[in-house]
Amino acid sequence: MGENLILKKVKKLYLLRHGEAGFARTSDFNRELTSNGINQLIELTIAVSKEVQSIDFLLCSTAQRTRQTAQVIEEGISILEKEYRQEIYSGKLKDMVLMIEELPEDCNSCLLVGHNPIISLLLAQLTGADYKNMAPGTMAALQLEVLEWRMIGMDTCSIHWIKN
């Protein structure tokens, strides 16, 4: 009974596929959100903000459509720290996991805004669930079943909800 218990806050990871994007005349990297994509993200933000008022850390692809997606989300949910990473656009699963592993330990929540198919693959990998194609503007809320970000890996998260 005299033991000191250290209670750690459950860490939450939010995976978000960018909103619906149009076609670019120049390159895939420069594709922008459509007005429909923006409106869907506004609705998503309203729904999510009823449960989530702030997120400690944002990891976001450097592509135009993911940056725009993050901006829309930030209009309704406070994001304390942001990092834009080219590796998210490049789309390698090992890079995504490494970025999450390297999050600061005082960070209790992270939003990762990325692209398919890797964002859907990451969801399946971390939760042990079957691959589910995340449509544009879909967000999955995961709860880590490990105490530290550096322990994240295959089947170490549970799905709390998925919204789009």
N, C-alpha and C positions, 0 to 999 in steps of 0.2 A: 504494500500500500504506500510505502514511503518513496517509491520510485518516481523520478522526474519524467514526465511524459512530454515529449516535444511533439506538438501537433503542427503538421504542415498542411497548408492550404492545398486542396486538390487543384492540380494544374489543368487548364482547359486549352484546347487547341481548336481553332476554327479554320476549316478549309473552305475556301470560296473560289469557285470558277468565275472568271471575269464575266461581265454581262454580255448580252448579245452584241456582236460587233458586225459592222458592214465590211465591205471589201475595200481594199486600198489600191490605189493606182500605182503606188510606189513599191511598198513591201508589206509583208505580213506584220512586221514589227510595228508599223505605223497605223494599223487598223484602229478605227475609233468606234466607240459605242454608238449604237443606233438610238433614236429617241425612244423606241420600244424598250431597248436594253436599259436605258437610264430609268424609265418609269418602273420597270420590273425591280430594279435595284432600290428605288425609293420605297416601294411597297415592302420589299424584303427588310430594309433598314427599319421601317416602322414596326414590323412584326418582331424582329429580333431585339430592338431597343426596349421592348417591354420586359425582357429578361436580362439583357446585357447593356449596361449603361457605359461601361468603359472597358477597354482592352489595353493591356500593358505594352504590347509589342506588335508591330506590323512588319511582316516579311512580304515583299511585293516584287513581282517581276518588273523589269524596267520597260516593258512594252507599253505603248500608249493606252490600250484598252484596259490593262490591269491598273495602271495609275488612275485612270478615270473611275474605274470601279471603286478603288480605295477612297477616292475623293467623295463619291456619293455616300459610301458607308460612313465616312467620317462626319458627314453633316448631321447624323443622328446618334452616333456612338463615338465617345471620346477615345482617341488613340494617343497614348502617352509617348511612345518612341517608335520611330519608323526607320526601316532600312529597305532600300531598293536594290535587288540583286539580279544580275544578268543570268546567273545559274538557274534561276526559276524559269526564265524564258527558254533556256537551252533544254530543260526538261529531262534531267537524269535523276532517277529515284535516289541514288546514293547521295547526291548533292543536297536533295531536299531533307533527307534524314539527318545529314551532317549539320545543316543550318539549324534544325530544331534542337539537336543535341547541344549545340553551342550557345543556346539562349542563356542569358544570365539567370542564375538560380533565384534571384529575388523577383523574377518575372513569373507571374502566376497565370497569365493568359496571353495567347498569341493568335493573331489572324494571319494566315498565309493565303495570299491572293495569287492564283496561278492559272495554268492552262491545262486543257485535256490533251492527251490521255493521262498525263502524269498525275494530275490532281486526283483523278478517280482511282488510279493505281495506288497512290499514297494512302487514300482512304481504306482501300482493301487491305493493303499491307499492314497498316497500323492497327486495324481492328480485327483482322482475321476473317473478315466478311467476304462474300463473293464480290467480284468486280461489278460495280454499278456505274453506269455512265452518268456523270453529273452534267446535267444540262447547263447552258449558260445561265449565270445568276443563281446557282444553287450553292447553299452554304450547309456544311455539316459541322455540328458541335460535338467534339470528342472530349471525354474525360480520361486523363492519364491514369493508369492503374499502377504506375510506378511513382516514386516520390520526386525524382529529379529528371530534368530534360535529358541529361546525358545517358539515361537508362532506356530511352525510347527505342522501340524496335518493333519487330513483327509481333502482332497480337498483344500490344501493351496498352491499347486504348479501347474504350467502349463508346459506342455511338449514343449520344444523349438525344439528339434530334437532327433531322435534315429538313431544310426549308428551301423553297424556291418561289 
